[in-house]
Amino acid sequence: MTPRKKTILGVSLIHGRFRALAVVKDQVVGQWEYPHRVESSGDLRTAVRETLKHTNFSGQKISFLIEDQRFVHQYIQVPAMKPSDLRLYLKNAVEEMKTWDGPTTWRFRTTREARGRIGVLIDIWPKDVVDSVIEVSQALDLTPVQIAPLSATFVEQVRSLPLDNHDVVLLVTLVADKIALLVAMGDGTPLFERFLEPTCEGVNASERIGREITRSILFCAQQYAINVSQVWMVGESSDVSVATVQPFVGLPLNQSPMSPDPSYWVWVSLALPVRSPSNFTSKEAILGPMRNVMMKLTAAAVVICLLVGVGLVSFFQGQLNGTHNLAVALAAESSDLLKQKKTWKDRLANLADQKARAERILDQRVQPLPGWLLGHLGTILPSELTLNKAMITHESNEWRVELTGLAPGDLVTGSQSLATLEERLREGPYRVSFVGDWRGAWLQEVSTKQQRGLDAQPRTFSMIGRIQG
């Protein structure tokens, strides 16, 4: 089965700068940048409408990555509590953190607990921003499936780096006149995150960043009792680079293999799952077009049923009027009709028994999970991976899944593709939990082939997981 390809219009609106990528079946078919700043819903409507013309995009889905000076992105630590209590606590905290008058909307992600306190990454937006985006999209017959802050993409950068799951990395990202510091585990699990405002005039930006990196490393050691092992930087500016910051950092500073161009962040945002906790789009907005279609179909079906019902009533009324004159002639045949009625009742009873027996057999049948999972693999397998073997066996009260195949020789592409496959299996309907250090075996395979000078050849990977049930 061929995996379903993504068709979507990706938009980044970062401090009023509008850029868009039109993706059809996972291929970029057009990109465009609006020449003016977008500062109102009217500007946004014009920019999206012009994008549809310039890219010839004819799909229905649209995704937004937005950053604005008004937005609040904050890391806080709160006492450990139940999810319901946490939401109530954050709801009250949001009103104190916002910097504008009027209603707000917010999303949050929790991080690892440390010293009995939960870390929370919270994004707070003016509600009218989200409402305007949804309104403009629907007015142009588009369905907004993702409205995410820029901060939601930083974890994806960590997952693209050549790291082990147990590494602790500090990622410095320079984008949109802001500096973001994210400390996370090698598998992308965030620990905490900080945003720095632009450096004031007369202050050495590289020295300031180096000082904040050092503070973040100390904070990580103090709160989580673990040490940052690697420091990476994504992007650079005219006065800040790896070379200028390195003298102020005690650990080696590495340059990320990713080189962001103006459309890079749009592409990264399209990899975010729709169910991301940072998605500001409501379920009603995503399912609205489908609900409208169903309502129209239901209304049409009701009208058709009414018309058919009126026709049938008229038909049977005519038949009754005609048969009334034949009542005397049919009296002689009533006995035969009663016999036929009894025969049909017996047949219907027999059919009901057979149907009940068939339902009992179907209820007791073992569900064909292997076939379903193989079909699911076909829809989620990244195009960069080749699957050579897929074994699904039932052991005790669980299913054992073993996948073997080939990944690209390029370390970054291969790692990102395997991480994508693992996440889709873990978060999909089957929730596969992987066992063993398959990632370590993959990195060993990579290291062995590099030592042999076989960098361009595909690497073998093997993943083993289990499904309860």
VENNOR-V295756 format. One record per residue. D_CENTER is the distance of its C-alpha to the mean C-alpha in Angstrom with 1 decimal. Layout:
d_center=D_CENTER
d_center=D_CENTER
//
This chain:
d_center=22.0
d_center=20.3
d_center=16.5
d_center=15.0
d_center=14.6
d_center=12.2
d_center=14.4
d_center=13.3
d_center=15.1
d_center=13.7
d_center=15.8
d_center=16.7
d_center=19.2
d_center=20.6
d_center=23.9
d_center=24.8
d_center=24.2
d_center=22.3
d_center=20.8
d_center=18.9
d_center=17.8
d_center=18.1
d_center=16.3
d_center=17.7
d_center=16.9
d_center=15.2
d_center=18.4
d_center=19.1
d_center=21.9
d_center=22.7
d_center=22.2
d_center=24.1
d_center=25.0
d_center=26.5
d_center=29.9
d_center=30.2
d_center=28.5
d_center=26.3
d_center=27.7
d_center=27.5
d_center=25.7
d_center=28.5
d_center=27.7
d_center=24.0
d_center=25.1
d_center=27.5
d_center=25.1
d_center=22.5
d_center=25.4
d_center=27.0
d_center=23.8
d_center=23.7
d_center=27.4
d_center=27.2
d_center=24.3
d_center=25.3
d_center=21.7
d_center=22.1
d_center=18.6
d_center=17.1
d_center=13.6
d_center=13.4
d_center=11.1
d_center=12.9
d_center=13.2
d_center=16.3
d_center=18.9
d_center=22.3
d_center=25.3
d_center=25.2
d_center=21.8
d_center=22.3
d_center=20.3
d_center=22.1
d_center=22.2
d_center=24.5
d_center=25.9
d_center=26.9
d_center=28.8
d_center=27.0
d_center=26.7
d_center=25.0
d_center=21.6
d_center=23.5
d_center=26.0
d_center=23.5
d_center=21.9
d_center=25.5
d_center=26.4
d_center=23.6
d_center=24.4
d_center=27.9
d_center=26.9
d_center=24.8
d_center=27.9
d_center=29.8
d_center=27.3
d_center=26.8
d_center=29.1
d_center=29.6
d_center=31.2
d_center=29.3
d_center=26.3
d_center=23.1
d_center=19.5
d_center=17.6
d_center=14.7
d_center=15.2
d_center=14.2
d_center=17.0
d_center=18.4
d_center=21.1
d_center=24.2
d_center=27.4
d_center=30.9
d_center=29.9
d_center=27.6
d_center=23.8
d_center=22.1
d_center=19.8
d_center=17.8
d_center=18.0
d_center=17.3
d_center=19.8
d_center=20.1
d_center=22.8
d_center=21.8
d_center=23.5
d_center=21.0
d_center=18.1
d_center=20.7
d_center=22.0
d_center=18.7
d_center=18.1
d_center=21.8
d_center=22.1
d_center=19.2
d_center=20.7
d_center=24.1
d_center=23.3
d_center=21.8
d_center=18.2
d_center=15.2
d_center=13.0
d_center=9.4
d_center=8.3
d_center=11.1
d_center=10.6
d_center=13.5
d_center=14.7
d_center=14.7
d_center=10.9
d_center=11.5
d_center=14.4
d_center=13.0
d_center=11.6
d_center=15.3
d_center=16.6
d_center=14.8
d_center=16.5
d_center=19.9
d_center=22.4
d_center=22.4
d_center=23.1
d_center=21.1
d_center=24.1
d_center=24.5
d_center=24.3
d_center=23.4
d_center=23.9
d_center=22.0
d_center=23.7
d_center=21.9
d_center=24.1
d_center=22.4
d_center=23.5
d_center=26.7
d_center=25.0
d_center=24.9
d_center=22.1
d_center=23.0
d_center=20.3
d_center=21.7
d_center=19.5
d_center=20.0
d_center=19.8
d_center=16.8
d_center=14.8
d_center=15.7
d_center=16.8
d_center=20.4
d_center=21.1
d_center=20.7
d_center=23.2
d_center=23.7
d_center=27.1
d_center=28.7
d_center=30.6
d_center=33.8
d_center=37.0
d_center=39.7
d_center=42.0
d_center=39.5
d_center=38.7
d_center=34.9
d_center=34.7
d_center=36.9
d_center=34.8
d_center=31.5
d_center=33.4
d_center=34.7
d_center=31.3
d_center=30.0
d_center=33.0
d_center=32.5
d_center=28.9
d_center=30.1
d_center=32.8
d_center=30.6
d_center=28.4
d_center=31.5
d_center=33.0
d_center=30.1
d_center=28.5
d_center=31.6
d_center=29.8
d_center=30.5
d_center=28.2
d_center=29.0
d_center=27.5
d_center=27.0
d_center=25.1
d_center=25.0
d_center=22.6
d_center=24.6
d_center=28.1
d_center=30.3
d_center=34.0
d_center=35.3
d_center=32.6
d_center=31.8
d_center=31.7
d_center=35.5
d_center=36.3
d_center=34.2
d_center=35.2
d_center=38.7
d_center=37.3
d_center=35.0
d_center=36.4
d_center=33.8
d_center=33.3
d_center=30.8
d_center=28.7
d_center=27.3
d_center=23.7
d_center=23.7
d_center=21.2
d_center=23.3
d_center=21.4
d_center=22.8
d_center=22.3
d_center=19.4
d_center=17.7
d_center=15.5
d_center=14.3
d_center=13.4
d_center=11.6
d_center=9.5
d_center=8.5
d_center=7.0
d_center=4.4
d_center=0.7
d_center=3.2
d_center=4.7
d_center=5.1
d_center=8.9
d_center=9.6
d_center=8.5
d_center=12.0
d_center=11.7
d_center=13.5
d_center=13.2
d_center=16.6
d_center=15.6
d_center=12.9
d_center=15.4
d_center=18.4
d_center=19.3
d_center=19.1
d_center=21.2
d_center=23.7
d_center=24.2
d_center=24.8
d_center=27.3
d_center=29.1
d_center=29.4
d_center=30.6
d_center=33.2
d_center=34.4
d_center=34.8
d_center=36.8
d_center=39.1
d_center=39.7
d_center=40.5
d_center=42.9
d_center=44.6
d_center=44.9
d_center=46.2
d_center=48.9
d_center=50.0
d_center=50.3
d_center=52.3
d_center=54.6
d_center=55.0
d_center=55.8
d_center=58.2
d_center=60.0
d_center=60.2
d_center=61.6
d_center=64.2
d_center=65.2
d_center=65.3
d_center=67.3
d_center=70.4
d_center=69.9
d_center=69.6
d_center=73.2
d_center=72.8
d_center=69.6
d_center=71.2
d_center=72.7
d_center=69.4
d_center=67.7
d_center=68.7
d_center=67.0
d_center=63.8
d_center=63.8
d_center=64.1
d_center=61.2
d_center=59.1
d_center=59.8
d_center=58.9
d_center=55.5
d_center=54.8
d_center=55.6
d_center=53.2
d_center=50.4
d_center=50.9
d_center=50.8
d_center=47.6
d_center=46.1
d_center=47.1
d_center=45.6
d_center=42.3
d_center=42.2
d_center=43.1
d_center=40.3
d_center=37.7
d_center=39.0
d_center=38.6
d_center=35.1
d_center=34.1
d_center=35.7
d_center=34.1
d_center=31.6
d_center=28.3
d_center=27.5
d_center=24.4
d_center=25.1
d_center=24.9
d_center=21.7
d_center=20.0
d_center=21.5
d_center=20.2
d_center=16.6
d_center=17.2
d_center=18.2
d_center=14.9
d_center=12.7
d_center=15.3
d_center=14.8
d_center=17.8
d_center=19.3
d_center=20.1
d_center=23.0
d_center=23.3
d_center=27.0
d_center=27.2
d_center=25.2
d_center=27.3
d_center=26.4
d_center=29.2
d_center=30.0
d_center=31.6
d_center=33.0
d_center=30.2
d_center=27.2
d_center=25.9
d_center=26.1
d_center=23.7
d_center=24.9
d_center=23.2
d_center=25.3
d_center=24.9
d_center=25.0
d_center=22.7
d_center=23.7
d_center=26.6
d_center=24.9
d_center=23.8
d_center=20.8
d_center=19.4
d_center=20.2
d_center=18.7
d_center=15.4
d_center=15.3
d_center=16.4
d_center=13.9
d_center=11.1
d_center=13.1
d_center=13.8
d_center=10.3
d_center=9.5
d_center=13.0
d_center=12.8
d_center=9.8
d_center=10.8
d_center=13.7
d_center=16.3
d_center=15.1
d_center=17.2
d_center=18.8
d_center=20.3
d_center=23.9
d_center=26.0
d_center=25.4
d_center=24.0
d_center=22.6
d_center=26.2
d_center=27.7
d_center=25.4
d_center=26.5
d_center=30.1
d_center=29.9
d_center=28.7
d_center=31.6
d_center=34.1
d_center=33.5
d_center=33.6
d_center=36.9
d_center=38.2
d_center=37.2
d_center=34.7
d_center=31.8
d_center=31.0
d_center=30.9
d_center=27.8
d_center=27.3
d_center=27.3
d_center=24.6
d_center=24.9
d_center=22.4
d_center=23.7
d_center=21.8
d_center=22.8
d_center=21.7
d_center=23.7
d_center=25.6
//
